[in-house]
Amino acid sequence: MSEVINVRFRGGYKTYFFDPRELTVKPGEDVIVETAKGPELCTCTVGNHEVEPRLVTSPLRPVLRIATEEDKRTAAANRAKEPRAFEICQQKIQEFGLDMKLVRVEYSFDGSKILFFFTSEGRVDFREMVRSLASIFRTRIELRQIGVRDEAKLLGGIGVCGRPFCCSGFLDQFQPVSIKMAKTQNLSLNPAKISGACGRLMCCLKYEQEAYEDLIARAPKADSFVDTPEGTGTIQSLNLLRQQAKVRLDAVPETPKNFRYDEITVIRSGKGKRPEGYDSPEEVRAKRLQQAQEEAKRRRLEEEAARKAAQEALAEQKKSSHSGRGKSAGSKSRSGGAPEEKRPEQSRSQSSRKHGKSSGGRSGGKSGGAPEIKKQEQAKPQSARKPGAVKPSGSGSKSRHRPHRRRGGGHSGGGQTQEKS
C-alpha cells in the first residue's frame, strides 16, 4: 500500500495523488508540490491515506512543503500579473496579424516562466511575437497550442445538464466520441443538441455507450417481422431503456402498440419480405378450425351413412323373415291342405280332371276314374245318394230310363242302376 494525499490545482476539479513524505497534511491546507512545470501551489482535498499501488501513476511526485504565508502572497501576486500579460499578448497578436485565439495566461509559482495557451485551426508562426513578449516581461515565454476541448477544460463552466464540465471536473483524458454513438443511443442528430460548449460532441455520449450496446444486442432489430399476443406486425421503433418495441400490427396498422421484448417472437429479423410458407397464429387457428369443421362434417356423414345402412339391413331382415314364414305356410298346405289363395286354381284343376274322368267312365274308361266319381258323389246331397230314389219326370212326358252313375270302374264288378219310375 502507498501513502498519498489528494490535491486540486487552481481552477480545476480533478484531484491528483502526491507523496506526503512523512508530512501530515489536513484537508483544506495549501501545499507546494513538484510538477512538470515546476513548483506549484495547490489545495489538499483528502489527507494522508493509503491506496493500492495499481491506482498510483508512476512516478509519484512529492509534496515539497506545506504552504506558508509568504507562499500564499507570492501566488496571489502572480495571479494579479496574469490579466496584464493577457492584454499585452492580445495586442501583439493583432500587431503581428496572427490567426490565433488566446485562451489563458499562467505564471509559474517561482515566476520563472509565463505560459500562454491559445487555439488555432492551423499552424501559426509566432516566433517574432515570442521575442517581442520576452523583451517586455524579461522572463521565459512559452506559447502552447491547445484544442477546443482543452480550452473548455481550462476555462471551465456549466454544461447543458446543469453540472460543471466533465473535462474540467474529473476526466483524466479525452475519449474519442463519434456520431455513431448518438445513433446507437437513438438521440437527435441535431448538432446543437448533442454538442457541448466546446462545439464538439459531448463527452458523456461515451459513458453509456457500452450499456446501449448491451441493450441493442438483446433487442430485436427495427423493421423485423414479429408475432405478438395481438397478431403479427412489423417493429416500427425501439425503446432501449424500457426494453419495449413499438409494433405496427397487420390488422390495425394505423395504431401501433408497444410490447415488451418477452411478449414478441421474431419471425424475420431486419428488413425483408414476409417468410414464404409462414402462417400466423390467426391463420393457423383458422385452418385448425376449418379442419375441425370438416372432420366433424365427415364424421356426421359417416354416422348418417352407417345409420341408413343399419336401417336398410333391418328392413331386409324383416322382409326375409316374412318370406320365410310364407314358405313354411306353403309347405304345411302341401302336407295338410292348400292355402286359401291356391284353392280356386286347385278346384279348377280338379273339376277338369272330373269331367275327363266322367267322360272316360261313361265310355267304359279305366278303373282309375272311380275315385273321381266317388268324390263327385260326396259332393252331391245326401238325398241323391239314397237307394231307390226316383227322379220325378215331367208331366205328360214320356218316361225315359236314366242309368245311375257308377261308383266304381267298369271292370271292378259293374255299377248299380236305378229303375225308372
Secondary structure, 3 states (H helix, E strand, C coil): CEEEEEEECCCCCCEEEEECCCCCCCCCCEEEEEECCEEEEEEEEEEEEEECHHHCCCCCCEEEEECCHHHHHHHHHHHHHHHHHHHHHHHHHHHHCCCCEEEEEEECCCCCEEEEEEECCCCCCCHHHHHHHHHHHCCEEEEEECCHHHHHHHHCCECCCCCECHHHHCCCCCCCCCHHHHHHCCCCCCHHHHECCCCCECHHHHCCHHHHHHHHHCCCCCCCEEEECCEEEEEEEEECCCCEEEEEECCCCCCCEEEEHHHCEEEECCCCCCCCCCCCHHHHHHHHHHHHHHHHHHHHHHHHHHHHHHHHHHHHHHHHHHHHHHHHHHHHHHHHCCCHHHHHHHHHHHHHHHHHHHHHHHCCCCHHHHHHHHHHHHHCCHHHHCCCCCCCCCCCCCCCCCCCCCCCCCCCCCCCCCCCC
